[in-house]
């Protein structure tokens, strides 16, 4: 079940990577590196999803209730870390663009 989800994400995003990066402001100088990196990550996405689910089953010792608890715990950690990372990025977006951008 998980492998098809990863494959669907890869198939949906891979042809549209350039448009996604342009929409978030990627410049022509960084575009080749961003495309190469994202393509590599997308191809590994399926393996990462399968590994995560396999980890849930190992943490849950094949007990569905424990698997769900492990999944909820990891999901809450991911959400908390995502928020902790995203808020400063959004707050400091303009200074980051000035610092990392190639245009004056």
C-alpha positions, 0 to 999 in steps of 0.5 A: 500500500505504501509503495504505490503512494510513494510512486504516485508522489514521484510520478506527479511531482517529477515532471512539475519540479521546474514549475514548483521551483519557479513558483517559489522563486528559484533563480536560473543559477540555482535551478539545476542544483535544485532539480538534481537534488529534488529528483534524487529525493523523489526517487528515494521517497518510496523507499523512505515511506516503506522504511517508515512503515516498517519501523512502525511495525518493528516499534509496535512489535506487530501489535496494531495498537502499539503501531498506531501509538508509535505512528501518532508519536512520530507524526506529532514529532514531525508536526512539531519540528515542521512548525518549529522550522517553518515559523522562523523561515516564514518570519525571516523569508525576506532576509534569507532571500537577500542573503542567499539570493543572487540578485541585488 
